[in-house]
């Protein structure tokens, strides 16, 4: 098994969990600059969308060099689209590719993608094989122009990364859950391991749970016990609030690392075990706002949730947060924070 960058990661592995609508390029850039977790993973992107020419979806694949090692996460059900999308990921210079088999959103799982794939293990295995074949064919010299991708997708990729990266085999990993309606993690990971992904990340809830209840780390440990008998590494995910808790769970449940989700919102410093001052929080909130404007243009509304996350842990946080929820630009963010500093 060629594990690529995974064999060069420090142990234990600590990263930010990829989250739709959160881990966009500005968020990841800020996290990497002020926290620098061991691995960066993009928001997931539909392989069918890419193969039907949805150029806008490719903004999820924009990244800053500071994020490396950086992994592109993809989802879908069409096997051929996974093969073709592998060429897009490789041409963009990513360090690896991750297949989402864990998203519980109805819009994703109801069509058999994300956590829906837990119900169709044969299709899941076929998807891993197709993605790995795409990576292999690209590494061996096949060009992106030769796989039937839309011209606008190829043009976007070449504009984003005009210089073709070194051809090498990129590692394929999987992120999943402990089951669909019930816990079947031991049976499920055995299916995945047949295709030798370099890493399996397990979120400790079933699809049915969505994000409710508590993450079941005993189930994660049961899956990890099987995975650890192979060359595949295993990362746990779910209900981790601090670095100390991450390290404790890694040790207790026998995983190789942990991904942290909601606890990282507005708090890149957690990866360095630092507590920022209010001035530091405000400065980074402004920087994040400016990055977001460059990324998204005038549509500033999605940035507001990030601003709310920065406004925690000081005396008038609620008042400042309410004002920031009306901000329409980074200039307004600066004015609000300057008046409350």
LODO-891651 format. One record per residue: x, y, z of N, C-alpha, C, O in turn. Coordinates in steps of 0.1 Angstrom, whole numbers, padded with zeros to 4 digits, always signed. Atoms other than C-alpha are relative to their C-alpha. Layout:
BEGIN
XYZXYZXYZXYZ
...
END
This chain:
BEGIN
+0008-0012+0000+0000+0000+0000+0009+0013+0000+0017+0014+0009
-0007-0013+0001+0014+0034-0011-0008+0010+0008-0019+0015+0004
+0007-0009-0009+0003+0057+0018+0003+0015-0002-0004+0023+0004
-0003-0014+0002+0018+0089+0005+0003+0008+0012+0011+0003+0021
-0003-0009-0011+0019+0118+0029-0004-0006+0014+0001-0002+0024
+0005+0006-0013+0000+0097+0056+0011-0005+0008+0010-0005+0021
-0011+0006-0008+0032+0080+0066+0010+0010+0006+0018+0007+0014
-0009-0011-0005+0049+0114+0072-0007+0008+0011-0001+0017+0016
+0007-0008-0010+0022+0127+0096+0006-0003+0014+0009-0014+0017
-0003+0003-0014+0031+0131+0133-0011-0009+0006-0022-0009+0001
+0010+0008-0008+0014+0108+0157-0001+0005+0014+0009+0008+0020
+0013+0003+0006-0012+0110+0170-0004+0011-0010+0001+0023-0009
+0005-0009+0010-0029+0127+0140-0012+0009+0005-0022+0003+0010
+0011-0009-0004-0050+0158+0149-0004+0009-0011+0004+0015-0017
+0004-0008+0011-0071+0175+0123-0014+0007+0003-0020+0004+0013
+0014-0006+0000-0103+0196+0116-0009-0009-0008-0005-0012-0020
+0010+0008+0008-0133+0176+0105-0005+0008-0011-0009+0020-0009
+0006-0007+0011-0145+0186+0071-0015+0002+0003-0022-0007+0006
+0014-0003-0003-0179+0203+0075-0006+0009-0011-0001+0020-0014
+0007-0008+0011-0203+0215+0047-0004+0013+0005-0011+0014+0016
+0004-0013-0003-0208+0252+0048+0008+0007+0011+0006+0018+0015
-0009-0006-0010-0180+0258+0073+0014+0000-0005+0021+0010-0005
-0014+0001+0003-0146+0245+0061+0003+0004-0014+0009-0004-0022
-0003-0006+0013-0144+0267+0031+0015+0005+0000+0022+0004+0010
-0014-0004+0001-0111+0281+0018+0005+0011+0010+0015+0009+0016
-0004-0009-0010-0110+0312+0041+0001-0006+0014+0011-0003+0021
+0000+0007-0013-0118+0291+0072+0013-0008+0001+0020-0008+0011
-0012+0009+0000-0091+0266+0063+0013+0007+0001+0022+0003+0007
-0013-0008+0000-0065+0292+0056+0002+0006+0014+0014+0006+0019
-0001-0006-0013-0072+0309+0090+0004-0011+0010+0013-0009+0018
-0003+0011-0009-0071+0275+0108+0014-0004-0002+0021-0007+0008
-0014+0004+0003-0038+0266+0091+0010+0010+0005+0021+0007+0010
-0009-0011-0004-0022+0300+0099+0001+0001+0015+0012+0002+0020
+0000-0002-0015-0032+0302+0136+0000-0013+0008+0002-0012+0020
+0001+0012-0007-0037+0266+0145+0009-0011-0005+0015-0019+0003
-0008+0010+0007-0020+0243+0120-0002-0014+0005+0007-0019+0012
+0002+0015-0004-0035+0209+0126+0008-0008-0010+0014-0003-0019
-0009+0009+0007-0018+0179+0111-0004-0003-0014+0004-0006-0023
+0006+0003+0013-0041+0175+0081-0012+0010-0002-0019+0013+0007
+0011-0009+0004-0065+0198+0062-0009-0008-0010-0004-0013-0020
+0009+0007+0010-0096+0184+0044-0011+0010-0004-0016+0018+0004
+0009-0010+0005-0119+0205+0022-0015-0004+0003-0017-0016+0008
+0014+0004+0001-0157+0206+0022-0002-0010-0011+0006-0011-0020
+0002+0010+0011-0171+0177+0002-0007+0007-0012-0014+0016-0011
+0004-0005+0013-0179+0183-0034-0006-0012-0009+0000-0023-0009
+0007+0010+0008-0203+0163-0057+0008-0004-0013+0011+0005-0021
-0007+0004+0012-0185+0142-0083-0009+0001-0012-0005+0004-0023
+0010-0001+0011-0217+0142-0104-0001+0015-0005-0001+0018-0017
+0001-0014+0003-0218+0180-0102+0012+0004-0009+0011+0011-0019
-0012-0003+0007-0182+0183-0114-0001-0006-0014+0003+0001-0024
+0001+0007+0013-0188+0158-0143-0011+0005-0009-0012+0002-0020
+0010-0006+0008-0218+0178-0154+0003+0015-0002-0006+0022-0006
-0004-0014+0004-0199+0211-0156-0003+0010+0011-0003+0022+0008
+0003-0010-0011-0208+0227-0122+0013+0006+0005+0018+0002+0015
-0013-0007-0003-0178+0250-0121-0001+0006+0014+0009+0006+0021
+0001-0006-0013-0191+0268-0090+0003-0009+0011+0008-0004+0022
-0003+0009-0011-0187+0237-0069+0015-0002+0002+0019-0006+0013
-0014+0001-0002-0150+0238-0075+0006+0010+0009+0018+0009+0013
-0005-0010-0010-0146+0268-0052+0004-0008+0013+0013-0003+0020
-0003+0008-0012-0145+0241-0024+0015-0005-0001+0021-0009+0009
-0013+0005+0002-0112+0230-0040+0011+0011-0001+0023+0008-0004
-0010-0010-0001-0094+0263-0036+0007-0001+0013+0000-0004+0023
-0007+0001-0013-0067+0262-0010+0013+0008-0001+0018+0012-0011
-0013-0007-0002-0036+0279+0003+0011-0010+0003+0008-0020+0010
-0011+0009-0002-0002+0263+0004+0002-0003+0015+0008-0013+0019
-0002+0002-0015-0001+0268+0042-0009-0012+0006-0006-0016+0017
+0008+0011-0005-0028+0241+0045+0006-0014-0001+0000-0023+0005
-0006+0014+0002-0006+0212+0034+0004-0007+0013+0008-0001+0022
+0006+0008+0010-0010+0184+0036-0015+0002-0001-0022+0002+0009
+0014-0004+0002-0044+0192+0021-0007-0011-0009-0001-0015-0019
+0007+0011+0006-0070+0166+0010-0013+0005-0005-0020+0012+0002
+0013-0003+0006-0100+0170-0013-0010-0010+0003-0007-0022+0001
+0011+0010-0003-0132+0154-0001-0011+0001-0010-0015+0011-0014
+0010+0001+0010-0157+0142-0026-0011-0010+0004-0010-0018+0013
+0011+0009-0003-0191+0125-0026-0008-0003-0012-0007+0004-0022
+0008+0003+0011-0216+0109-0049-0003-0015+0000+0000-0023+0009
+0003+0014+0002-0228+0075-0063+0004-0005-0013+0005-0017-0015
-0003+0005+0013-0218+0074-0099+0015-0003-0001+0024+0005+0000
-0013+0005+0000-0187+0053-0102+0009+0007-0010+0021+0010-0007
-0008-0007+0011-0174+0068-0135+0003+0014+0004+0014+0019+0000
-0003-0014-0004-0177+0103-0120+0011+0000+0010+0019+0010+0010
-0011+0000-0009-0154+0093-0092+0013-0002-0007+0023+0004-0004
-0012+0002+0008-0128+0081-0117+0004+0013-0007+0016+0017-0006
-0003-0013+0007-0130+0114-0137+0004+0010+0010+0014+0018+0008
-0003-0011-0009-0129+0136-0106+0013-0002+0006+0020+0007+0011
-0014+0002-0005-0097+0119-0094+0010+0008-0008+0020+0013-0003
-0009-0007+0009-0080+0136-0124-0001+0015+0004+0010+0022+0004
+0001-0014-0005-0094+0170-0112+0008+0002+0012+0016+0012+0013
-0008-0001-0013-0080+0165-0077+0015-0001-0002+0022+0007+0004
-0014+0002+0003-0047+0153-0090+0006+0013-0007+0017+0017-0003
-0005-0012+0007-0043+0182-0114+0001+0013+0008+0009+0022+0006
+0000-0012-0009-0051+0207-0087+0011-0001+0011+0013+0009+0019
-0011+0001-0009-0021+0195-0067-0003-0004+0014+0005-0001+0023
+0003+0005-0013-0038+0180-0037+0009-0011+0004+0016-0017-0004
-0008+0011-0006-0020+0156-0014-0007-0013+0001+0000-0023+0003
+0008+0012-0001-0048+0131-0012-0014+0003-0003-0018+0014-0006
+0014-0001+0003-0084+0124-0018-0008-0008+0010-0004-0019+0013
+0008+0006-0011-0111+0115+0008-0014-0002-0006-0020+0007-0011
+0013+0003+0005-0144+0098-0001-0010+0001+0012-0008-0006+0022
+0009-0001-0011-0173+0109+0021-0011-0011-0001-0019-0012-0010
+0010+0011-0002-0194+0079+0032-0007+0002+0014-0010-0008+0020
+0005-0002-0013-0207+0096+0063-0010+0011+0001-0016+0013+0012
+0009-0012-0001-0228+0127+0055-0014-0005+0002-0019-0014-0006
+0014+0005-0003-0263+0121+0071-0011+0009-0006-0023+0006-0005
+0010-0009+0005-0280+0150+0053-0010-0007-0010-0005-0015-0018
+0009+0007+0008-0312+0138+0036+0002+0003-0015+0000-0007-0023
-0003-0003+0014-0303+0156+0004+0011-0008-0006+0012-0010-0018
-0011+0009+0004-0272+0134+0002-0003-0014+0002-0002-0022-0008
+0002+0015-0003-0281+0101+0019-0012-0006-0007-0012-0018-0010
+0012+0005+0006-0315+0098+0003+0002-0005-0014-0005-0014-0019
-0003+0005+0014-0299+0093-0031+0011-0010+0001+0017-0014-0010
-0010+0011-0001-0275+0067-0017+0014+0005+0002+0023-0004+0002
-0013-0005-0002-0245+0090-0013+0003+0002+0015-0006+0000+0023
-0003-0002-0014-0227+0099+0019-0002-0012+0009+0003-0023+0005
+0003+0011-0009-0238+0077+0048-0009-0010-0007-0010-0021-0002
+0009+0010+0007-0263+0061+0023+0008-0011-0005+0002-0022-0008
-0008+0010+0005-0234+0041+0010+0002-0012+0010+0006-0023+0006
-0001+0011-0010-0233+0021+0042-0010-0011-0003-0007-0023+0001
+0010+0010+0003-0264+0003+0029+0004-0008-0013-0002-0018-0016
-0003+0006+0012-0247-0006-0004+0016-0002-0001+0023+0005-0008
-0015+0002-0001-0212-0019+0004+0007-0004-0013+0018+0000-0015
-0006+0003+0012-0206-0033-0030+0002+0012-0009+0013+0013-0015
-0001-0013+0007-0212+0001-0046+0012+0008+0006+0020+0014-0001
-0011-0008-0007-0189+0017-0019+0013-0005-0004+0022+0003-0007
-0013+0006+0004-0161-0007-0028+0003+0003-0014+0015+0006-0018
-0002-0003+0014-0166-0001-0065+0005+0015-0001+0013+0018-0010
-0004-0014+0000-0163+0037-0058+0015+0002+0004+0022+0009-0002
-0014+0000-0005-0130+0032-0039+0009-0004-0012+0019+0002-0015
-0008+0005+0011-0117+0011-0068+0002+0010-0011+0013+0012-0017
-0001-0009+0011-0126+0036-0094+0008+0013+0003+0015+0017-0006
-0008-0011-0004-0111+0065-0075+0015-0003+0000+0023+0005-0005
-0014+0004+0000-0079+0046-0070+0006-0002-0014+0017+0001-0017
-0004+0002+0014-0078+0037-0107+0002+0013-0007+0012+0015-0014
-0002-0013+0005-0082+0073-0116+0013+0006+0004+0020+0012-0004
-0013-0005-0005-0053+0083-0094+0012-0008-0007+0022-0001-0010
-0011+0008+0006-0032+0054-0108+0002+0004-0015+0014+0006-0020
-0001-0003+0015-0040+0063-0145+0006+0014-0001+0015+0016-0010
-0006-0013+0000-0031+0100-0138+0015-0001+0003+0023+0005-0004
-0014+0001-0004+0001+0091-0121+0009-0006-0011+0020-0003-0012
-0008+0007+0010+0011+0069-0150-0001+0008-0014+0004+0003-0024
-0001-0008+0012+0006+0097-0176-0013+0004-0007-0012+0012-0017
+0013-0004+0007-0031+0099-0186-0004+0014+0003-0002+0018+0014
+0003-0015-0002-0042+0135-0191-0015+0002+0003-0024-0005-0001
+0014-0004-0003-0073+0152-0178-0009+0002-0012-0021+0001-0011
+0007-0003+0012-0083+0161-0213-0006-0013-0006-0014-0013-0015
+0003+0012+0006-0087+0124-0221-0010-0009+0007-0012-0020+0003
+0009+0009-0008-0113+0112-0196-0015+0004-0001-0023-0001+0005
+0013-0004+0002-0144+0130-0208-0006+0010+0009-0019+0011+0011
+0005-0011-0008-0147+0159-0184-0005+0012-0008+0001+0014-0019
+0005-0012+0008-0166+0191-0195+0012+0010-0002+0021+0011+0007
-0011-0009+0003-0144+0217-0211+0001+0011+0010+0012+0015+0014
-0001-0011-0009-0153+0244-0186+0007-0005+0013+0013+0003+0020
-0007+0006-0012-0141+0221-0157+0015+0000-0003+0023+0004+0006
-0014+0001+0004-0108+0215-0175+0006+0014+0000+0017+0016+0005
-0005-0014+0001-0104+0252-0182+0002+0006+0014+0012+0013+0017
-0001-0005-0014-0111+0261-0145+0013-0006+0007+0020+0002+0013
-0011+0007-0007-0085+0236-0133+0013+0006-0005+0022+0008+0003
-0013-0005+0006-0058+0249-0157+0002+0014+0004+0014+0018+0005
-0002-0014-0004-0065+0285-0147+0004+0000+0015+0013+0008+0018
-0003+0001-0014-0064+0276-0110+0014-0005+0003+0021+0001+0011
-0013+0006-0002-0032+0255-0113+0007-0001-0014+0007-0012-0020
-0006+0000+0014-0014+0265-0146+0011-0010-0002+0014-0015-0012
-0012+0009+0000+0016+0243-0137-0005-0014+0004-0010-0015+0016
+0004+0013-0004+0009+0206-0137+0009-0005+0011+0021-0004+0010
-0008+0005-0011+0020+0191-0104+0007-0013-0004+0004-0019-0014
-0007+0012+0002+0044+0162-0102-0010-0012+0000-0018-0013+0009
+0009+0012+0000+0027+0130-0112+0005-0010+0010+0016-0016+0009
-0002+0010-0010+0025+0107-0083-0013-0006+0005-0023+0000+0003
+0012+0007-0005+0000+0083-0068-0005+0006+0013+0002+0006+0023
+0005-0007-0012-0022+0102-0044-0009-0011+0008-0016-0019+0003
+0007+0010-0009-0036+0082-0014-0015+0003+0001-0019+0015+0001
+0015-0001-0001-0074+0075-0011-0004-0004+0013+0000-0015+0018
+0005+0003-0014-0091+0076+0023-0015+0001+0000-0021+0005-0010
+0015+0000-0001-0127+0073+0035-0004+0006+0014+0003+0003+0024
+0006-0004-0013-0147+0091+0062-0015-0005+0000-0022-0004-0009
+0013+0006-0001-0178+0073+0074-0006+0001+0014-0001+0008+0023
+0006+0001-0013-0201+0065+0104-0001-0014+0005+0003-0023-0002
+0000+0013-0006-0207+0036+0127-0012-0009-0005-0013-0021-0002
+0011+0008+0005-0239+0025+0108-0010+0009-0006-0009+0021-0006
+0011-0007+0006-0271+0035+0091-0011+0002+0010-0012+0013+0016
+0010+0000-0011-0300+0027+0114+0005-0006+0013-0001-0002+0024
-0006+0007-0011-0280+0006+0137+0015-0001-0001+0021+0001-0012
-0014+0001+0000-0244+0000+0147+0005-0012-0007+0002-0023-0002
-0005+0012+0008-0227-0023+0121+0015+0003-0004+0020-0002-0014
-0013-0004+0004-0192-0008+0122+0010-0011-0003+0018-0010-0012
-0010+0011+0002-0173-0041+0124-0002-0006-0013+0008-0009-0021
+0002+0006+0013-0190-0056+0094+0003+0010-0011+0008+0007-0022
-0001-0010+0010-0189-0023+0075+0015+0003-0003+0019+0004-0015
-0014-0003+0003-0151-0016+0079+0007-0012-0006+0016-0010-0014
-0006+0011+0007-0143-0051+0068-0002+0001-0015+0006-0003-0023
+0003-0002+0014-0160-0043+0035+0010+0011-0006+0017+0009-0016
-0009-0011+0005-0140-0010+0032+0015-0005-0001+0022-0001-0010
-0014+0004-0001-0107-0027+0041+0004-0009-0012+0015-0011-0015
-0002+0008+0012-0111-0050+0011+0007+0008-0011+0014+0003-0019
-0005-0009+0011-0102-0020-0011+0012+0008+0005+0018+0016-0002
-0012-0006-0006-0073-0009+0012+0001+0016-0001+0011+0021-0007
-0002-0014-0001-0080+0028+0017+0011+0003+0010+0014-0005+0019
-0011-0002-0008-0050+0044+0034-0004+0004+0015+0003+0001+0024
+0006-0004-0013-0072+0057+0063-0015+0000+0000-0021+0002-0011
+0015+0000-0002-0107+0053+0076-0003+0009+0012+0002+0006+0023
+0004-0008-0011-0121+0081+0097-0015-0004+0004-0023-0004-0005
+0013+0005-0004-0151+0070+0118-0006+0011+0009-0001+0014+0020
+0008-0008-0009-0177+0094+0132-0009-0009+0008-0015-0018+0003
+0007+0009-0010-0193+0078+0163-0015+0001+0001-0020-0001+0012
+0014+0001+0000-0229+0081+0153-0005-0007-0012+0002-0008-0022
+0007+0006+0011-0253+0063+0130-0006+0012-0009-0007+0023-0004
+0007-0011+0008-0269+0082+0101-0013+0004+0007-0017+0016+0007
+0013-0003-0007-0302+0079+0120+0001+0011+0011-0008+0019+0013
-0003-0010-0011-0287+0099+0149+0002+0014-0005+0001+0024+0002
-0005-0012+0005-0276+0127+0126+0011+0005+0009+0022-0001+0010
-0010-0005-0010-0257+0149+0152-0005+0000+0014+0000+0007+0022
+0006+0000-0014-0279+0142+0182+0006-0011+0008+0013-0020+0004
-0005+0009-0009-0271+0122+0212+0015+0001+0002+0021+0011-0002
-0015+0000-0002-0235+0113+0221+0007-0009-0010+0001-0019-0014
-0008+0009+0009-0208+0099+0198+0004-0012+0008+0008-0012+0020
-0002+0013-0007-0203+0062+0206+0015-0004-0003+0018-0009-0014
-0014+0003+0002-0165+0059+0210+0003-0015+0002+0013-0020-0002
-0002+0015-0002-0169+0022+0221-0002-0006-0014+0006-0016-0018
+0002+0006+0014-0182+0015+0185+0012+0004-0008+0016-0004-0017
-0012-0004+0007-0153+0035+0171+0011-0009+0003+0019-0013-0006
-0011+0009-0004-0129+0014+0191-0002-0014-0006+0008-0020-0009
+0003+0013+0006-0146-0018+0178+0005+0000-0014+0011-0010-0019
-0004-0001+0013-0140-0007+0143+0015+0002-0001+0022-0004-0010
-0014-0002+0000-0105+0005+0151+0008-0013+0002+0019-0015-0003
-0007+0013-0003-0095-0029+0165+0002-0008-0013+0012-0015-0014
-0001+0008+0013-0102-0045+0131+0009+0007-0010+0018+0001-0016
-0008-0008+0009-0086-0017+0111+0015-0001+0004+0023-0002-0005
-0014+0000-0004-0054-0018+0132+0007-0013-0003+0019-0014-0002
-0006+0012+0004-0048-0053+0120+0005+0001-0014+0011-0009-0020
-0005-0002+0014-0040-0039+0085+0009+0012+0000+0013+0018+0010
-0009-0012+0002-0018-0011+0071-0008+0013+0000-0002+0024-0001
+0009-0012+0000-0048+0013+0071+0000+0006+0014-0001-0001+0024
+0001-0007-0012-0048+0039+0098-0015+0004+0003-0023+0004-0006
+0014-0003-0003-0080+0049+0117+0000+0013+0009+0008+0014+0019
+0002-0012-0007-0091+0083+0130-0014+0000+0006-0024-0003-0001
+0013-0001-0006-0120+0089+0154-0005+0014+0000+0003+0024-0001
+0006-0013+0001-0144+0118+0153-0014+0000+0008-0022-0009+0007
+0013-0002-0007-0173+0131+0175+0002+0004+0014+0008-0002+0022
+0001-0005-0014-0178+0152+0206+0013+0002+0007+0015-0001+0018
-0012-0003-0006-0143+0163+0212+0001+0015+0001-0002+0023-0008
+0001-0014-0003-0141+0197+0229+0014+0007+0002+0015+0019+0001
-0013-0006-0003-0104+0202+0237+0011-0009-0005+0008-0021-0009
-0011+0008+0004-0070+0190+0227+0003-0011+0010+0006-0022+0006
-0002+0010-0010-0067+0172+0260-0009-0011-0002-0006-0023+0000
+0010+0011+0002-0099+0153+0253+0003-0008-0012+0002-0020-0012
-0004+0008+0012-0087+0144+0218+0011-0010+0003+0010-0021-0001
-0011+0009-0004-0055+0129+0232-0004-0011+0009+0001-0022+0008
+0005+0010-0009-0073+0111+0259-0008-0011-0008-0007-0023-0005
+0008+0010+0008-0098+0095+0234+0009-0008-0009+0006-0020-0010
-0009+0008+0008-0070+0085+0211+0007-0011+0008+0008-0023+0003
-0007+0010-0008-0052+0067+0239-0010-0011+0005-0007-0023+0005
+0010+0009-0006-0084+0052+0254-0006-0010-0010-0008-0021-0007
+0007+0007+0010-0100+0040+0222+0008-0006-0011+0002-0012-0020
-0009+0007+0009-0070+0028+0202-0001+0004-0014+0001-0004-0023
-0001-0006+0014-0072+0051+0172+0013+0007-0002+0021+0010+0007
-0012-0007+0003-0044+0068+0154+0000+0015+0000+0010+0022-0001
+0002-0014+0000-0058+0102+0156-0014+0004+0002-0023-0004+0004
+0014-0005-0002-0089+0124+0160-0002+0013-0009+0007+0021-0011
+0004-0012+0007-0107+0150+0139-0009+0008+0010-0018+0002+0016
+0008-0009-0008-0122+0180+0158-0010+0008-0008-0005+0014-0018
+0010-0008+0008-0154+0196+0146-0004+0013+0006+0003+0023+0005
+0006-0013-0005-0176+0222+0163+0009+0007+0010+0008+0020+0011
-0009-0007-0010-0150+0229+0190+0010+0009-0006+0016+0018+0000
-0009-0009+0007-0128+0245+0164-0006+0012-0006+0002+0021-0011
+0006-0012+0006-0153+0271+0153+0004+0012+0007+0003+0013+0020
-0005-0013-0006-0138+0305+0159+0011-0002+0009+0014+0007+0017
-0010+0003-0010-0110+0289+0178+0012-0008-0006+0015-0019-0002
-0012+0007+0006-0079+0279+0156+0011-0002+0010+0019-0011+0009
-0011+0000-0010-0057+0285+0187-0001-0013+0008+0009-0017+0014
+0001+0012-0008-0070+0253+0203+0010-0011-0004+0014-0019+0004
-0010+0010+0004-0046+0232+0182+0014+0003+0005+0023-0006+0004
-0013-0003-0007-0017+0250+0199-0002+0001+0015+0007+0005+0022
+0003-0001-0014-0034+0248+0233+0002+0014+0005+0008+0016+0016
-0002-0014-0004-0034+0286+0235-0014+0006+0002-0023+0003-0004
+0012-0007-0003-0060+0309+0249+0002+0014-0005+0010+0022+0000
-0002-0013+0006-0063+0341+0227-0005+0011+0009-0015+0009+0017
+0005-0012-0006-0068+0376+0241-0012+0005-0009-0014+0000-0020
+0011-0005+0008-0098+0395+0230+0005+0008-0012-0001+0007-0023
-0006-0007+0011-0076+0417+0208+0004-0010-0011+0002-0007-0023
-0003+0010+0010-0063+0385+0191-0012-0005-0007-0012-0007-0019
+0013+0005+0006-0098+0372+0185-0005+0010-0010-0009+0007-0021
+0006-0010+0009-0109+0405+0170+0009+0002-0012+0004+0003-0023
-0009-0001+0011-0078+0408+0148-0002-0011-0010-0002-0009-0022
+0002+0012+0009-0083+0373+0134-0014+0000-0006-0016-0004-0018
+0014-0001+0006-0121+0379+0129+0000+0010-0011-0006+0007-0021
-0001-0010+0011-0112+0410+0108+0007-0007-0012+0003-0005-0023
-0008+0007+0011-0086+0390+0088-0008-0010-0007-0008-0011-0019
+0008+0010+0006-0110+0362+0083-0011+0007-0009-0014+0002-0020
+0010-0007+0008-0137+0387+0071+0006+0005-0013-0001+0004-0024
-0007-0005+0012-0112+0402+0046+0002-0011-0010+0001-0010-0022
-0002+0011+0008-0103+0368+0033-0013-0005-0007-0013-0009-0018
+0012+0004+0005-0139+0359+0029-0005+0009-0011-0011+0004-0021
+0004-0009+0010-0146+0390+0009+0007-0003-0013+0001-0003-0024
-0007+0003+0012-0119+0381-0015-0005-0013-0007-0004-0015-0019
+0004+0013+0005-0132+0346-0018-0014+0000-0005-0017-0006-0016
+0014+0001+0003-0170+0352-0020-0005+0013-0006-0017+0013-0011
+0005-0012+0005-0173+0388-0032-0009+0007+0010-0007+0007+0022
+0008-0009-0008-0201+0410-0019-0010-0008+0009-0015-0002+0019
+0010+0007-0008-0223+0382-0005+0007-0004+0013+0014-0015+0014
-0007+0001-0012-0212+0385+0031-0007-0009+0011-0001-0012+0021
+0008+0007-0010-0240+0367+0050+0006-0012+0006+0006-0014+0018
-0006+0012-0006-0223+0333+0054+0011+0002+0009+0014-0007+0017
-0011-0003-0009-0194+0350+0071-0005+0002+0014+0003+0001+0024
+0005-0005-0013-0216+0361+0100+0001-0011+0010+0003-0009+0022
-0001+0011-0010-0217+0326+0116+0014-0001+0006+0015-0004+0018
-0014+0000-0005-0179+0327+0118+0002+0011+0010+0009+0009+0020
-0002-0011-0009-0180+0361+0134-0007-0003+0014-0001+0001+0024
+0007+0004-0012-0205+0348+0160+0009-0009+0008+0009-0008+0021
-0009+0010-0007-0181+0320+0169+0012+0007+0006+0017+0002+0017
-0011-0008-0006-0153+0345+0175-0004+0007+0013+0004+0010+0021
+0005-0009-0011-0175+0364+0199-0005-0009+0012-0017-0010+0014
+0003+0008-0012-0174+0341+0229+0011+0002+0011+0023+0004+0007
-0010+0000-0011-0157+0342+0263+0004+0014+0005+0015+0015+0011
-0004-0013-0006-0157+0380+0271-0013+0007+0004-0024+0003+0000
+0012-0005-0008-0181+0402+0291-0011+0005-0009-0023+0002-0006
+0011-0006+0008-0200+0420+0263-0002-0008-0013-0005-0002-0023
+0000+0008+0012-0198+0391+0238-0014+0000-0007-0014+0001-0019
+0014+0001+0006-0236+0389+0233-0003+0013-0008-0009+0012-0019
+0003-0013+0006-0239+0426+0225+0008+0001-0013+0002+0006-0023
-0008-0001+0012-0210+0425+0200-0005-0009-0011-0005-0006-0022
+0005+0010+0010-0223+0394+0184-0013+0004-0007-0014+0003-0019
+0012-0005+0006-0257+0409+0178+0003+0011-0011-0004+0011-0021
-0004-0011+0010-0241+0439+0160+0007-0007-0012+0004-0003-0024
-0007+0006+0011-0219+0416+0139-0009-0008-0009-0007-0010-0021
+0009+0007+0008-0249+0397+0128-0007+0008-0011-0015+0003-0019
+0005-0010+0010-0259+0428+0108+0011+0004-0010+0008+0012-0019
-0011-0005+0008-0225+0433+0092-0001-0004-0014-0005-0016-0017
+0001+0004+0014-0224+0434+0054+0014+0001-0007+0015-0002-0019
-0013+0000+0006-0186+0438+0049+0010+0000+0010+0008+0001+0022
-0011+0000-0010-0152+0435+0065+0002+0014+0006+0006+0015+0017
-0001-0014-0005-0152+0473+0068-0009+0002+0012-0005+0008+0022
+0009-0002-0011-0183+0472+0090+0004-0009+0012+0002-0005+0023
-0006+0008-0011-0167+0444+0110+0010+0007+0008+0010+0007+0020
-0011-0008-0006-0137+0466+0117-0006+0011+0009-0002+0013+0020
+0006-0011-0007-0159+0495+0128-0007-0005+0013-0006+0001+0023
+0007+0006-0011-0180+0473+0151+0010-0004+0011+0008-0001+0023
-0010+0005-0010-0150+0457+0168+0008+0011+0006+0012+0011+0017
-0008-0012-0005-0131+0490+0171-0008+0007+0010-0002+0012+0020
+0009-0007-0009-0161+0505+0189-0002-0008+0013-0006-0002+0023
+0002+0008-0011-0162+0476+0213+0013-0006+0006+0013-0015+0014
-0013+0005-0004-0125+0472+0220+0005+0009+0011+0016+0006+0017
END
